[in-house]
Amino acid sequence: MASAKKRKQAKRSKRSEPRRAKKAPGGRGARLTVVTLGVQDLARARAFYCDGLGFRASSSSNESIVFMDAGGVVLALYRRK
């Protein structure tokens, strides 16, 4: 009887623990690497992020999309139609 009670308590404690992110290949946890935002006015958004917040546009950027390094995460802005 005591062992059934222990199993029930163990089940409860497992459910109350937060779920952990699954491991990505290579043993690292899951992580966010790119955030993409669709904007109405690409030039205005670029000015806000670069001039206002200090991000730098990547050389891979062009008139359709802007890539910026945001502290280990790539922020991409594109013109929404």
N, CA, C and O atoms as a Maestro MAE file, in Angstrom:
{
 s_m_m2io_version
 :::
 2.0.0
}

f_m_ct {
 s_m_title
 :::
 protein
 m_atom[324] {
  # First column is atom index #
  i_m_mmod_type
  r_m_x_coord
  r_m_y_coord
  r_m_z_coord
  i_m_residue_number
  s_m_chain_name
  s_m_pdb_residue_name
  s_m_pdb_atom_name
  i_m_atomic_number
  :::
  1 25 0.822 -1.191 0.000 1 A "MET " " N  " 7
  2 3 0.000 0.000 0.000 1 A "MET " " CA " 6
  3 2 0.867 1.256 0.000 1 A "MET " " C  " 6
  4 15 0.543 2.235 -0.673 1 A "MET " " O  " 8
  5 25 1.955 1.232 0.744 2 A "ALA " " N  " 7
  6 3 2.842 2.390 0.817 2 A "ALA " " CA " 6
  7 2 3.468 2.684 -0.540 2 A "ALA " " C  " 6
  8 15 3.660 3.848 -0.892 2 A "ALA " " O  " 8
  9 25 3.789 1.640 -1.307 3 A "SER " " N  " 7
  10 3 4.414 1.865 -2.612 3 A "SER " " CA " 6
  11 2 3.434 2.493 -3.603 3 A "SER " " C  " 6
  12 15 3.847 3.296 -4.441 3 A "SER " " O  " 8
  13 25 2.154 2.149 -3.529 4 A "ALA " " N  " 7
  14 3 1.152 2.759 -4.404 4 A "ALA " " CA " 6
  15 2 1.016 4.243 -4.104 4 A "ALA " " C  " 6
  16 15 0.842 5.051 -5.016 4 A "ALA " " O  " 8
  17 25 1.093 4.597 -2.846 5 A "LYS " " N  " 7
  18 3 0.989 5.989 -2.430 5 A "LYS " " CA " 6
  19 2 2.203 6.785 -2.948 5 A "LYS " " C  " 6
  20 15 2.062 7.917 -3.412 5 A "LYS " " O  " 8
  21 25 3.378 6.182 -2.861 6 A "LYS " " N  " 7
  22 3 4.598 6.843 -3.343 6 A "LYS " " CA " 6
  23 2 4.536 7.067 -4.858 6 A "LYS " " C  " 6
  24 15 4.934 8.122 -5.351 6 A "LYS " " O  " 8
  25 25 4.036 6.072 -5.587 7 A "ARG " " N  " 7
  26 3 3.907 6.216 -7.042 7 A "ARG " " CA " 6
  27 2 2.958 7.351 -7.396 7 A "ARG " " C  " 6
  28 15 3.225 8.124 -8.316 7 A "ARG " " O  " 8
  29 25 1.859 7.451 -6.673 8 A "LYS " " N  " 7
  30 3 0.879 8.510 -6.918 8 A "LYS " " CA " 6
  31 2 1.495 9.883 -6.647 8 A "LYS " " C  " 6
  32 15 1.275 10.822 -7.412 8 A "LYS " " O  " 8
  33 25 2.261 10.003 -5.565 9 A "GLN " " N  " 7
  34 3 2.919 11.266 -5.242 9 A "GLN " " CA " 6
  35 2 3.970 11.619 -6.302 9 A "GLN " " C  " 6
  36 15 4.109 12.781 -6.685 9 A "GLN " " O  " 8
  37 25 4.701 10.613 -6.765 10 A "ALA " " N  " 7
  38 3 5.726 10.846 -7.790 10 A "ALA " " CA " 6
  39 2 5.071 11.327 -9.081 10 A "ALA " " C  " 6
  40 15 5.609 12.208 -9.751 10 A "ALA " " O  " 8
  41 25 3.923 10.765 -9.438 11 A "LYS " " N  " 7
  42 3 3.196 11.184 -10.635 11 A "LYS " " CA " 6
  43 2 2.768 12.643 -10.523 11 A "LYS " " C  " 6
  44 15 2.897 13.409 -11.479 11 A "LYS " " O  " 8
  45 25 2.263 13.022 -9.363 12 A "ARG " " N  " 7
  46 3 1.843 14.404 -9.136 12 A "ARG " " CA " 6
  47 2 3.019 15.361 -9.261 12 A "ARG " " C  " 6
  48 15 2.897 16.407 -9.898 12 A "ARG " " O  " 8
  49 25 4.143 15.022 -8.670 13 A "SER " " N  " 7
  50 3 5.295 15.922 -8.696 13 A "SER " " CA " 6
  51 2 5.843 16.079 -10.116 13 A "SER " " C  " 6
  52 15 6.338 17.150 -10.466 13 A "SER " " O  " 8
  53 25 5.761 15.032 -10.937 14 A "LYS " " N  " 7
  54 3 6.206 15.127 -12.324 14 A "LYS " " CA " 6
  55 2 5.316 16.076 -13.117 14 A "LYS " " C  " 6
  56 15 5.809 16.830 -13.956 14 A "LYS " " O  " 8
  57 25 4.027 16.046 -12.862 15 A "ARG " " N  " 7
  58 3 3.098 16.917 -13.590 15 A "ARG " " CA " 6
  59 2 3.301 18.378 -13.234 15 A "ARG " " C  " 6
  60 15 3.092 19.248 -14.080 15 A "ARG " " O  " 8
  61 25 3.700 18.669 -12.011 16 A "SER " " N  " 7
  62 3 3.847 20.059 -11.595 16 A "SER " " CA " 6
  63 2 5.166 20.680 -12.078 16 A "SER " " C  " 6
  64 15 5.326 21.899 -12.020 16 A "SER " " O  " 8
  65 25 6.107 19.861 -12.550 17 A "GLU " " N  " 7
  66 3 7.366 20.386 -13.059 17 A "GLU " " CA " 6
  67 2 7.143 20.987 -14.443 17 A "GLU " " C  " 6
  68 15 6.381 20.440 -15.239 17 A "GLU " " O  " 8
  69 25 7.812 22.128 -14.741 18 A "PRO " " N  " 7
  70 3 7.664 22.708 -16.083 18 A "PRO " " CA " 6
  71 2 8.290 21.797 -17.127 18 A "PRO " " C  " 6
  72 15 9.250 21.079 -16.849 18 A "PRO " " O  " 8
  73 25 7.730 21.838 -18.339 19 A "ARG " " N  " 7
  74 3 8.294 21.043 -19.422 19 A "ARG " " CA " 6
  75 2 9.589 21.677 -19.888 19 A "ARG " " C  " 6
  76 15 9.691 22.901 -19.972 19 A "ARG " " O  " 8
  77 25 10.550 20.875 -20.182 20 A "ARG " " N  " 7
  78 3 11.830 21.361 -20.675 20 A "ARG " " CA " 6
  79 2 11.850 21.281 -22.200 20 A "ARG " " C  " 6
  80 15 11.225 20.408 -22.801 20 A "ARG " " O  " 8
  81 25 12.583 22.215 -22.810 21 A "ALA " " N  " 7
  82 3 12.714 22.206 -24.266 21 A "ALA " " CA " 6
  83 2 13.446 20.948 -24.696 21 A "ALA " " C  " 6
  84 15 14.370 20.492 -24.022 21 A "ALA " " O  " 8
  85 25 13.029 20.396 -25.816 22 A "LYS " " N  " 7
  86 3 13.713 19.221 -26.337 22 A "LYS " " CA " 6
  87 2 15.099 19.619 -26.810 22 A "LYS " " C  " 6
  88 15 15.320 20.741 -27.265 22 A "LYS " " O  " 8
  89 25 16.014 18.693 -26.698 23 A "LYS " " N  " 7
  90 3 17.377 18.949 -27.142 23 A "LYS " " CA " 6
  91 2 17.451 18.964 -28.661 23 A "LYS " " C  " 6
  92 15 16.898 18.096 -29.337 23 A "LYS " " O  " 8
  93 25 18.137 19.955 -29.175 24 A "ALA " " N  " 7
  94 3 18.375 20.039 -30.609 24 A "ALA " " CA " 6
  95 2 19.557 19.135 -30.953 24 A "ALA " " C  " 6
  96 15 20.301 18.735 -30.057 24 A "ALA " " O  " 8
  97 25 19.743 18.808 -32.219 25 A "PRO " " N  " 7
  98 3 20.913 18.008 -32.585 25 A "PRO " " CA " 6
  99 2 22.188 18.680 -32.099 25 A "PRO " " C  " 6
  100 15 22.316 19.901 -32.188 25 A "PRO " " O  " 8
  101 25 23.110 17.914 -31.597 26 A "GLY " " N  " 7
  102 3 24.350 18.468 -31.070 26 A "GLY " " CA " 6
  103 2 24.284 18.699 -29.569 26 A "GLY " " C  " 6
  104 15 25.251 19.184 -28.982 26 A "GLY " " O  " 8
  105 25 23.159 18.361 -28.930 27 A "GLY " " N  " 7
  106 3 23.069 18.458 -27.480 27 A "GLY " " CA " 6
  107 2 22.622 19.810 -26.955 27 A "GLY " " C  " 6
  108 15 22.525 19.986 -25.741 27 A "GLY " " O  " 8
  109 25 22.349 20.766 -27.821 28 A "ARG " " N  " 7
  110 3 21.906 22.077 -27.351 28 A "ARG " " CA " 6
  111 2 20.396 22.084 -27.210 28 A "ARG " " C  " 6
  112 15 19.699 21.353 -27.913 28 A "ARG " " O  " 8
  113 25 19.888 22.911 -26.301 29 A "GLY " " N  " 7
  114 3 18.452 23.057 -26.146 29 A "GLY " " CA " 6
  115 2 17.875 23.842 -27.312 29 A "GLY " " C  " 6
  116 15 18.608 24.514 -28.038 29 A "GLY " " O  " 8
  117 25 16.582 23.758 -27.490 30 A "ALA " " N  " 7
  118 3 15.918 24.506 -28.561 30 A "ALA " " CA " 6
  119 2 16.096 25.991 -28.305 30 A "ALA " " C  " 6
  120 15 16.078 26.432 -27.155 30 A "ALA " " O  " 8
  121 25 16.266 26.766 -29.367 31 A "ARG " " N  " 7
  122 3 16.456 28.202 -29.191 31 A "ARG " " CA " 6
  123 2 15.929 28.958 -30.396 31 A "ARG " " C  " 6
  124 15 15.778 28.405 -31.485 31 A "ARG " " O  " 8
  125 25 15.660 30.211 -30.181 32 A "LEU " " N  " 7
  126 3 15.167 31.098 -31.215 32 A "LEU " " CA " 6
  127 2 16.364 31.722 -31.918 32 A "LEU " " C  " 6
  128 15 17.261 32.246 -31.257 32 A "LEU " " O  " 8
  129 25 16.393 31.676 -33.250 33 A "THR " " N  " 7
  130 3 17.540 32.225 -33.974 33 A "THR " " CA " 6
  131 2 17.170 33.336 -34.943 33 A "THR " " C  " 6
  132 15 18.000 34.195 -35.237 33 A "THR " " O  " 8
  133 25 15.934 33.337 -35.449 34 A "VAL " " N  " 7
  134 3 15.512 34.359 -36.406 34 A "VAL " " CA " 6
  135 2 14.100 34.820 -36.056 34 A "VAL " " C  " 6
  136 15 13.211 34.008 -35.798 34 A "VAL " " O  " 8
  137 25 13.914 36.143 -36.052 35 A "VAL " " N  " 7
  138 3 12.588 36.730 -35.881 35 A "VAL " " CA " 6
  139 2 12.325 37.551 -37.131 35 A "VAL " " C  " 6
  140 15 13.124 38.421 -37.477 35 A "VAL " " O  " 8
  141 25 11.226 37.289 -37.809 36 A "THR " " N  " 7
  142 3 10.895 37.978 -39.051 36 A "THR " " CA " 6
  143 2 9.624 38.789 -38.851 36 A "THR " " C  " 6
  144 15 8.603 38.268 -38.401 36 A "THR " " O  " 8
  145 25 9.702 40.071 -39.190 37 A "LEU " " N  " 7
  146 3 8.548 40.960 -39.047 37 A "LEU " " CA " 6
  147 2 8.165 41.535 -40.396 37 A "LEU " " C  " 6
  148 15 9.021 42.046 -41.118 37 A "LEU " " O  " 8
  149 25 6.907 41.459 -40.740 38 A "GLY " " N  " 7
  150 3 6.398 42.104 -41.942 38 A "GLY " " CA " 6
  151 2 5.975 43.523 -41.592 38 A "GLY " " C  " 6
  152 15 5.213 43.721 -40.647 38 A "GLY " " O  " 8
  153 25 6.454 44.509 -42.335 39 A "VAL " " N  " 7
  154 3 6.166 45.914 -42.039 39 A "VAL " " CA " 6
  155 2 5.570 46.586 -43.272 39 A "VAL " " C  " 6
  156 15 5.812 46.151 -44.397 39 A "VAL " " O  " 8
  157 25 4.793 47.645 -43.060 40 A "GLN " " N  " 7
  158 3 4.203 48.380 -44.175 40 A "GLN " " CA " 6
  159 2 5.235 49.270 -44.853 40 A "GLN " " C  " 6
  160 15 5.290 49.343 -46.081 40 A "GLN " " O  " 8
  161 25 6.050 49.943 -44.054 41 A "ASP " " N  " 7
  162 3 7.034 50.893 -44.587 41 A "ASP " " CA " 6
  163 2 8.430 50.424 -44.175 41 A "ASP " " C  " 6
  164 15 8.872 50.673 -43.053 41 A "ASP " " O  " 8
  165 25 9.118 49.742 -45.097 42 A "LEU " " N  " 7
  166 3 10.423 49.154 -44.783 42 A "LEU " " CA " 6
  167 2 11.464 50.215 -44.429 42 A "LEU " " C  " 6
  168 15 12.246 50.021 -43.498 42 A "LEU " " O  " 8
  169 25 11.486 51.326 -45.152 43 A "ALA " " N  " 7
  170 3 12.462 52.384 -44.873 43 A "ALA " " CA " 6
  171 2 12.248 52.973 -43.477 43 A "ALA " " C  " 6
  172 15 13.209 53.232 -42.753 43 A "ALA " " O  " 8
  173 25 11.006 53.178 -43.112 44 A "ARG " " N  " 7
  174 3 10.699 53.730 -41.786 44 A "ARG " " CA " 6
  175 2 11.074 52.742 -40.678 44 A "ARG " " C  " 6
  176 15 11.634 53.136 -39.655 44 A "ARG " " O  " 8
  177 25 10.765 51.467 -40.884 45 A "ALA " " N  " 7
  178 3 11.105 50.438 -39.892 45 A "ALA " " CA " 6
  179 2 12.619 50.307 -39.755 45 A "ALA " " C  " 6
  180 15 13.141 50.178 -38.647 45 A "ALA " " O  " 8
  181 25 13.319 50.342 -40.891 46 A "ARG " " N  " 7
  182 3 14.782 50.259 -40.850 46 A "ARG " " CA " 6
  183 2 15.361 51.437 -40.070 46 A "ARG " " C  " 6
  184 15 16.263 51.251 -39.253 46 A "ARG " " O  " 8
  185 25 14.862 52.630 -40.309 47 A "ALA " " N  " 7
  186 3 15.319 53.811 -39.580 47 A "ALA " " CA " 6
  187 2 15.063 53.658 -38.083 47 A "ALA " " C  " 6
  188 15 15.912 54.023 -37.269 47 A "ALA " " O  " 8
  189 25 13.903 53.122 -37.716 48 A "PHE " " N  " 7
  190 3 13.587 52.931 -36.302 48 A "PHE " " CA " 6
  191 2 14.578 51.978 -35.635 48 A "PHE " " C  " 6
  192 15 15.133 52.291 -34.582 48 A "PHE " " O  " 8
  193 25 14.796 50.824 -36.245 49 A "TYR " " N  " 7
  194 3 15.669 49.822 -35.630 49 A "TYR " " CA " 6
  195 2 17.146 50.221 -35.696 49 A "TYR " " C  " 6
  196 15 17.891 49.974 -34.748 49 A "TYR " " O  " 8
  197 25 17.573 50.829 -36.794 50 A "CYS " " N  " 7
  198 3 18.988 51.190 -36.936 50 A "CYS " " CA " 6
  199 2 19.317 52.510 -36.237 50 A "CYS " " C  " 6
  200 15 20.231 52.567 -35.415 50 A "CYS " " O  " 8
  201 25 18.582 53.557 -36.558 51 A "ASP " " N  " 7
  202 3 18.872 54.866 -35.974 51 A "ASP " " CA " 6
  203 2 18.348 54.989 -34.546 51 A "ASP " " C  " 6
  204 15 19.021 55.535 -33.672 51 A "ASP " " O  " 8
  205 25 17.150 54.481 -34.324 52 A "GLY " " N  " 7
  206 3 16.543 54.604 -33.001 52 A "GLY " " CA " 6
  207 2 17.078 53.638 -31.966 52 A "GLY " " C  " 6
  208 15 17.334 54.022 -30.825 52 A "GLY " " O  " 8
  209 25 17.250 52.383 -32.357 53 A "LEU " " N  " 7
  210 3 17.681 51.359 -31.393 53 A "LEU " " CA " 6
  211 2 19.145 50.962 -31.528 53 A "LEU " " C  " 6
  212 15 19.676 50.249 -30.676 53 A "LEU " " O  " 8
  213 25 19.800 51.416 -32.590 54 A "GLY " " N  " 7
  214 3 21.229 51.159 -32.728 54 A "GLY " " CA " 6
  215 2 21.616 49.837 -33.374 54 A "GLY " " C  " 6
  216 15 22.786 49.459 -33.329 54 A "GLY " " O  " 8
  217 25 20.670 49.124 -33.972 55 A "PHE " " N  " 7
  218 3 21.025 47.900 -34.682 55 A "PHE " " CA " 6
  219 2 21.724 48.261 -35.988 55 A "PHE " " C  " 6
  220 15 21.539 49.358 -36.515 55 A "PHE " " O  " 8
  221 25 22.524 47.338 -36.505 56 A "ARG " " N  " 7
  222 3 23.209 47.545 -37.785 56 A "ARG " " CA " 6
  223 2 22.645 46.592 -38.822 56 A "ARG " " C  " 6
  224 15 22.503 45.394 -38.578 56 A "ARG " " O  " 8
  225 25 22.327 47.147 -39.987 57 A "ALA " " N  " 7
  226 3 21.816 46.318 -41.073 57 A "ALA " " CA " 6
  227 2 22.967 45.509 -41.658 57 A "ALA " " C  " 6
  228 15 24.073 46.021 -41.835 57 A "ALA " " O  " 8
  229 25 22.697 44.249 -41.955 58 A "SER " " N  " 7
  230 3 23.685 43.351 -42.554 58 A "SER " " CA " 6
  231 2 23.905 43.704 -44.015 58 A "SER " " C  " 6
  232 15 23.039 44.298 -44.657 58 A "SER " " O  " 8
  233 25 25.066 43.335 -44.535 59 A "SER " " N  " 7
  234 3 25.354 43.556 -45.957 59 A "SER " " CA " 6
  235 2 24.484 42.662 -46.848 59 A "SER " " C  " 6
  236 15 24.416 42.873 -48.058 59 A "SER " " O  " 8
  237 25 23.828 41.677 -46.258 60 A "SER " " N  " 7
  238 3 22.910 40.802 -47.003 60 A "SER " " CA " 6
  239 2 21.566 41.472 -47.248 60 A "SER " " C  " 6
  240 15 20.742 40.952 -48.000 60 A "SER " " O  " 8
  241 25 21.339 42.615 -46.623 61 A "SER " " N  " 7
  242 3 20.074 43.337 -46.784 61 A "SER " " CA " 6
  243 2 19.971 43.910 -48.190 61 A "SER " " C  " 6
  244 15 20.982 44.151 -48.851 61 A "SER " " O  " 8
  245 25 18.730 44.126 -48.641 62 A "ASN " " N  " 7
  246 3 18.507 44.775 -49.937 62 A "ASN " " CA " 6
  247 2 17.230 45.603 -49.847 62 A "ASN " " C  " 6
  248 15 16.753 45.868 -48.743 62 A "ASN " " O  " 8
  249 25 16.666 46.018 -50.981 63 A "GLU " " N  " 7
  250 3 15.476 46.880 -50.963 63 A "GLU " " CA " 6
  251 2 14.215 46.141 -50.526 63 A "GLU " " C  " 6
  252 15 13.200 46.777 -50.243 63 A "GLU " " O  " 8
  253 25 14.260 44.812 -50.465 64 A "SER " " N  " 7
  254 3 13.087 44.023 -50.091 64 A "SER " " CA " 6
  255 2 13.111 43.517 -48.660 64 A "SER " " C  " 6
  256 15 12.059 43.274 -48.070 64 A "SER " " O  " 8
  257 25 14.313 43.355 -48.093 65 A "ILE " " N  " 7
  258 3 14.448 42.775 -46.757 65 A "ILE " " CA " 6
  259 2 15.682 43.349 -46.060 65 A "ILE " " C  " 6
  260 15 16.698 43.640 -46.692 65 A "ILE " " O  " 8
  261 25 15.565 43.504 -44.745 66 A "VAL " " N  " 7
  262 3 16.676 44.011 -43.938 66 A "VAL " " CA " 6
  263 2 16.965 42.984 -42.852 66 A "VAL " " C  " 6
  264 15 16.060 42.568 -42.129 66 A "VAL " " O  " 8
  265 25 18.220 42.576 -42.737 67 A "PHE " " N  " 7
  266 3 18.669 41.659 -41.691 67 A "PHE " " CA " 6
  267 2 19.511 42.430 -40.691 67 A "PHE " " C  " 6
  268 15 20.349 43.242 -41.083 67 A "PHE " " O  " 8
  269 25 19.297 42.188 -39.402 68 A "MET " " N  " 7
  270 3 20.071 42.838 -38.340 68 A "MET " " CA " 6
  271 2 20.398 41.828 -37.253 68 A "MET " " C  " 6
  272 15 19.585 40.958 -36.938 68 A "MET " " O  " 8
  273 25 21.594 41.945 -36.680 69 A "ASP " " N  " 7
  274 3 21.967 41.110 -35.541 69 A "ASP " " CA " 6
  275 2 21.433 41.788 -34.293 69 A "ASP " " C  " 6
  276 15 21.791 42.927 -33.995 69 A "ASP " " O  " 8
  277 25 20.587 41.095 -33.573 70 A "ALA " " N  " 7
  278 3 19.980 41.634 -32.358 70 A "ALA " " CA " 6
  279 2 20.473 40.838 -31.152 70 A "ALA " " C  " 6
  280 15 19.674 40.258 -30.416 70 A "ALA " " O  " 8
  281 25 21.780 40.813 -30.955 71 A "GLY " " N  " 7
  282 3 22.339 40.126 -29.795 71 A "GLY " " CA " 6
  283 2 22.253 38.620 -29.876 71 A "GLY " " C  " 6
  284 15 21.839 37.977 -28.912 71 A "GLY " " O  " 8
  285 25 22.635 38.039 -31.004 72 A "GLY " " N  " 7
  286 3 22.612 36.594 -31.160 72 A "GLY " " CA " 6
  287 2 21.367 36.071 -31.847 72 A "GLY " " C  " 6
  288 15 21.294 34.891 -32.190 72 A "GLY " " O  " 8
  289 25 20.397 36.930 -32.049 73 A "VAL " " N  " 7
  290 3 19.182 36.584 -32.786 73 A "VAL " " CA " 6
  291 2 19.142 37.485 -34.011 73 A "VAL " " C  " 6
  292 15 19.400 38.684 -33.905 73 A "VAL " " O  " 8
  293 25 18.824 36.930 -35.157 74 A "VAL " " N  " 7
  294 3 18.725 37.739 -36.384 74 A "VAL " " CA " 6
  295 2 17.306 38.286 -36.475 74 A "VAL " " C  " 6
  296 15 16.332 37.536 -36.410 74 A "VAL " " O  " 8
  297 25 17.205 39.602 -36.626 75 A "LEU " " N  " 7
  298 3 15.919 40.256 -36.843 75 A "LEU " " CA " 6
  299 2 15.832 40.560 -38.334 75 A "LEU " " C  " 6
  300 15 16.723 41.202 -38.891 75 A "LEU " " O  " 8
  301 25 14.778 40.107 -38.975 76 A "ALA " " N  " 7
  302 3 14.573 40.354 -40.400 76 A "ALA " " CA " 6
  303 2 13.289 41.141 -40.579 76 A "ALA " " C  " 6
  304 15 12.247 40.789 -40.026 76 A "ALA " " O  " 8
  305 25 13.375 42.207 -41.356 77 A "LEU " " N  " 7
  306 3 12.216 43.031 -41.679 77 A "LEU " " CA " 6
  307 2 11.945 42.885 -43.171 77 A "LEU " " C  " 6
  308 15 12.878 42.957 -43.972 77 A "LEU " " O  " 8
  309 25 10.698 42.683 -43.559 78 A "TYR " " N  " 7
  310 3 10.368 42.629 -44.982 78 A "TYR " " CA " 6
  311 2 9.108 43.447 -45.239 78 A "TYR " " C  " 6
  312 15 8.288 43.642 -44.342 78 A "TYR " " O  " 8
  313 25 8.968 43.911 -46.444 79 A "ARG " " N  " 7
  314 3 7.807 44.718 -46.815 79 A "ARG " " CA " 6
  315 2 6.595 43.823 -47.010 79 A "ARG " " C  " 6
  316 15 6.586 42.916 -47.842 79 A "ARG " " O  " 8
  317 25 5.588 44.104 -46.224 80 A "ARG " " N  " 7
  318 3 4.311 43.386 -46.303 80 A "ARG " " CA " 6
  319 2 3.501 43.966 -47.449 80 A "ARG " " C  " 6
  320 15 3.517 45.178 -47.665 80 A "ARG " " O  " 8
  321 25 2.811 43.142 -48.169 81 A "LYS " " N  " 7
  322 3 2.004 43.645 -49.302 81 A "LYS " " CA " 6
  323 2 0.564 43.777 -48.933 81 A "LYS " " C  " 6
  324 15 -0.251 44.184 -49.761 81 A "LYS " " O  " 8
  :::
 }
 m_bond[323] {
  # First column is bond index #
  i_m_from
  i_m_to
  i_m_order
  :::
  1 1 2 1
  2 2 3 1
  3 3 4 2
  4 3 5 1
  5 5 6 1
  6 6 7 1
  7 7 8 2
  8 7 9 1
  9 9 10 1
  10 10 11 1
  11 11 12 2
  12 11 13 1
  13 13 14 1
  14 14 15 1
  15 15 16 2
  16 15 17 1
  17 17 18 1
  18 18 19 1
  19 19 20 2
  20 19 21 1
  21 21 22 1
  22 22 23 1
  23 23 24 2
  24 23 25 1
  25 25 26 1
  26 26 27 1
  27 27 28 2
  28 27 29 1
  29 29 30 1
  30 30 31 1
  31 31 32 2
  32 31 33 1
  33 33 34 1
  34 34 35 1
  35 35 36 2
  36 35 37 1
  37 37 38 1
  38 38 39 1
  39 39 40 2
  40 39 41 1
  41 41 42 1
  42 42 43 1
  43 43 44 2
  44 43 45 1
  45 45 46 1
  46 46 47 1
  47 47 48 2
  48 47 49 1
  49 49 50 1
  50 50 51 1
  51 51 52 2
  52 51 53 1
  53 53 54 1
  54 54 55 1
  55 55 56 2
  56 55 57 1
  57 57 58 1
  58 58 59 1
  59 59 60 2
  60 59 61 1
  61 61 62 1
  62 62 63 1
  63 63 64 2
  64 63 65 1
  65 65 66 1
  66 66 67 1
  67 67 68 2
  68 67 69 1
  69 69 70 1
  70 70 71 1
  71 71 72 2
  72 71 73 1
  73 73 74 1
  74 74 75 1
  75 75 76 2
  76 75 77 1
  77 77 78 1
  78 78 79 1
  79 79 80 2
  80 79 81 1
  81 81 82 1
  82 82 83 1
  83 83 84 2
  84 83 85 1
  85 85 86 1
  86 86 87 1
  87 87 88 2
  88 87 89 1
  89 89 90 1
  90 90 91 1
  91 91 92 2
  92 91 93 1
  93 93 94 1
  94 94 95 1
  95 95 96 2
  96 95 97 1
  97 97 98 1
  98 98 99 1
  99 99 100 2
  100 99 101 1
  101 101 102 1
  102 102 103 1
  103 103 104 2
  104 103 105 1
  105 105 106 1
  106 106 107 1
  107 107 108 2
  108 107 109 1
  109 109 110 1
  110 110 111 1
  111 111 112 2
  112 111 113 1
  113 113 114 1
  114 114 115 1
  115 115 116 2
  116 115 117 1
  117 117 118 1
  118 118 119 1
  119 119 120 2
  120 119 121 1
  121 121 122 1
  122 122 123 1
  123 123 124 2
  124 123 125 1
  125 125 126 1
  126 126 127 1
  127 127 128 2
  128 127 129 1
  129 129 130 1
  130 130 131 1
  131 131 132 2
  132 131 133 1
  133 133 134 1
  134 134 135 1
  135 135 136 2
  136 135 137 1
  137 137 138 1
  138 138 139 1
  139 139 140 2
  140 139 141 1
  141 141 142 1
  142 142 143 1
  143 143 144 2
  144 143 145 1
  145 145 146 1
  146 146 147 1
  147 147 148 2
  148 147 149 1
  149 149 150 1
  150 150 151 1
  151 151 152 2
  152 151 153 1
  153 153 154 1
  154 154 155 1
  155 155 156 2
  156 155 157 1
  157 157 158 1
  158 158 159 1
  159 159 160 2
  160 159 161 1
  161 161 162 1
  162 162 163 1
  163 163 164 2
  164 163 165 1
  165 165 166 1
  166 166 167 1
  167 167 168 2
  168 167 169 1
  169 169 170 1
  170 170 171 1
  171 171 172 2
  172 171 173 1
  173 173 174 1
  174 174 175 1
  175 175 176 2
  176 175 177 1
  177 177 178 1
  178 178 179 1
  179 179 180 2
  180 179 181 1
  181 181 182 1
  182 182 183 1
  183 183 184 2
  184 183 185 1
  185 185 186 1
  186 186 187 1
  187 187 188 2
  188 187 189 1
  189 189 190 1
  190 190 191 1
  191 191 192 2
  192 191 193 1
  193 193 194 1
  194 194 195 1
  195 195 196 2
  196 195 197 1
  197 197 198 1
  198 198 199 1
  199 199 200 2
  200 199 201 1
  201 201 202 1
  202 202 203 1
  203 203 204 2
  204 203 205 1
  205 205 206 1
  206 206 207 1
  207 207 208 2
  208 207 209 1
  209 209 210 1
  210 210 211 1
  211 211 212 2
  212 211 213 1
  213 213 214 1
  214 214 215 1
  215 215 216 2
  216 215 217 1
  217 217 218 1
  218 218 219 1
  219 219 220 2
  220 219 221 1
  221 221 222 1
  222 222 223 1
  223 223 224 2
  224 223 225 1
  225 225 226 1
  226 226 227 1
  227 227 228 2
  228 227 229 1
  229 229 230 1
  230 230 231 1
  231 231 232 2
  232 231 233 1
  233 233 234 1
  234 234 235 1
  235 235 236 2
  236 235 237 1
  237 237 238 1
  238 238 239 1
  239 239 240 2
  240 239 241 1
  241 241 242 1
  242 242 243 1
  243 243 244 2
  244 243 245 1
  245 245 246 1
  246 246 247 1
  247 247 248 2
  248 247 249 1
  249 249 250 1
  250 250 251 1
  251 251 252 2
  252 251 253 1
  253 253 254 1
  254 254 255 1
  255 255 256 2
  256 255 257 1
  257 257 258 1
  258 258 259 1
  259 259 260 2
  260 259 261 1
  261 261 262 1
  262 262 263 1
  263 263 264 2
  264 263 265 1
  265 265 266 1
  266 266 267 1
  267 267 268 2
  268 267 269 1
  269 269 270 1
  270 270 271 1
  271 271 272 2
  272 271 273 1
  273 273 274 1
  274 274 275 1
  275 275 276 2
  276 275 277 1
  277 277 278 1
  278 278 279 1
  279 279 280 2
  280 279 281 1
  281 281 282 1
  282 282 283 1
  283 283 284 2
  284 283 285 1
  285 285 286 1
  286 286 287 1
  287 287 288 2
  288 287 289 1
  289 289 290 1
  290 290 291 1
  291 291 292 2
  292 291 293 1
  293 293 294 1
  294 294 295 1
  295 295 296 2
  296 295 297 1
  297 297 298 1
  298 298 299 1
  299 299 300 2
  300 299 301 1
  301 301 302 1
  302 302 303 1
  303 303 304 2
  304 303 305 1
  305 305 306 1
  306 306 307 1
  307 307 308 2
  308 307 309 1
  309 309 310 1
  310 310 311 1
  311 311 312 2
  312 311 313 1
  313 313 314 1
  314 314 315 1
  315 315 316 2
  316 315 317 1
  317 317 318 1
  318 318 319 1
  319 319 320 2
  320 319 321 1
  321 321 322 1
  322 322 323 1
  323 323 324 2
  :::
 }
}
